Amino acid sequence: MKLTNIKPATGRLGILVVGNGAVATTLMTGVLMARRSLAKPIGAMTQYDRVRVGRGEAKKYLKYSEIVPLARLSDIVFGCWDVYPQNAYQSAVYAEVLRHEDIDPVRDELEQIVPMPAAFDRNYAKRLTGNHIKHSAPTSSEGGSEEIPGRWQMVEMLREDIRRFKSEKGCDRVVVLWAASTEIYVPVNEAVHYRLSDLEAAMRADDREHIAPSMCYAYAALSEGCPFIMGAPNTTVDTPAMWQLAEQQQVPIAGKDFKTGQTLVKSGFAPILSTRCLGLSGWFSTNILGNRDGLVLDEPENFRTKEVSKLSTLETILKAQDQPDLYADYYHKVRINYYPPRGDRKESWDNIDIYGWMNYPMQVKINFLCRDSILAAPVCLDLCLLIDLAARAERYGTQRWLSFFLKSPMHDYTQGEEPVNNLYQQHTMLRNALREMGGYDADEEMD
């Protein structure tokens, strides 16, 4: 490893997860099992992928940890918030993603991961009924009814949670990861979300229309110097005000929405069409999903948030302005259907209508039977380890090089910037960033 200015990954890395459901407990269980050599962290690029550094006789292929200093799995400490009080072992059993024989060996550690009450507003996830949530003080000295805390009070409570977790667990650094449900769609409002002072004023005024609970988590994390990752398509940190806070606090952020199944396929297959100069008439995507995420997305307002995220992938890969004969007028539709019998075993279908020589039509059909949390867990691990690396490398604000792991990559839409959705271009960005941080030349062109 070359000498760089990156701070070493010494001490304990706390990973505080918002949500203690299927994705979170699959991540926790897998990491705990892997560090006991009882399972393999397959799918985690930080554990398996190799990057070329150097050219000619100096060329070699190195694992990420051989290029940059990454936190070790043995240094990770987990904590979480959730609207249900069950510990991580109970939640992992309830989620029915993993077999008992893959959970029980680390039962003792999982049972010690007990969620803190969540900062929750049911208006943002109407299908959830958990009552393990934060409350404000009684409304009168006689002990009036408890209420949802105001948004600024939520922030203060969450900041205290982070400080207490860091102190009690002896963590040197903490990363906050959103692995909770998709909130209802919150459009970016210039009067609230463009300036940090306006965002803070809205929080203090308890503006529950424009300030989602997830924004309170993000604001609390950034204020405490903790990198924040948005694993759902929520607006949250994808606003100029949050970018300003991240830069001001010198903390990295990443989002939005873990790229796991259908969008991973889409971002990898769409470049085949553009590279081969084949036309697209339409792309219909549908999913069935039966876990808690599917339940929440069965609510139209919550699905709208996910739909915006999923629909954004094709438009920056198959561009009408670059190839009007091929991509001027294609039809793109996305559907998600809640189907309880499947649980976490998600199934997606893609029907792709294309055309070729002399406009003759053809079809491609992709049926992906996957496991939602099995795909998401390694993405969570990679994002946590890499955003911790970014913090130690003093890379602040939006981490565009992490777009490989995200369905709807953050970008500065106020300046007309386009997100990079092409999977292969995203991988180039990732490799180049690792090379730069490792003291090597970022020598790949992103064509």
Secondary structure, 3 states (H helix, E strand, C coil): CCCCCCCCCCCCEEEEEECCCHHHHHHHHHHHHHCCCCCCCCCCHHHHCEEEECCHHHCEEEEHHHHCCCCCHHHEEEEEEECCCCCHHHHHHHHCCCCHHHCHHHHHHHHCCCCEEECCCHHHCCCCCCCCECCCCCCCCCCCCCCCCCHHHHHHHHHHHHHHHHHHHCCCEEEEEECCCCCCCCCCCHHHHCCHHHHHHHHHCCCCCCCCHHHHHHHHHHHCCCCEEECCCCCCCCCHHHHHHHHHHCCEEEECCECCCHHHHHHHHHHHHHHHCCEEEEEEEEEEECCHHHHHHCCHHHHHHHHHHHHHHHHCCCCCCCCHHHHCCCEEEEEEEECHHHCCCCEEEEEEEEECHHHCEEEEEEEEECCHHHHHHHHHHHHHHHHHHHHHCCCCEECHHHHHHECCCCCCHHHCCCCCCCHHHHHHHHHHHHHHHCCCCCCCCCC
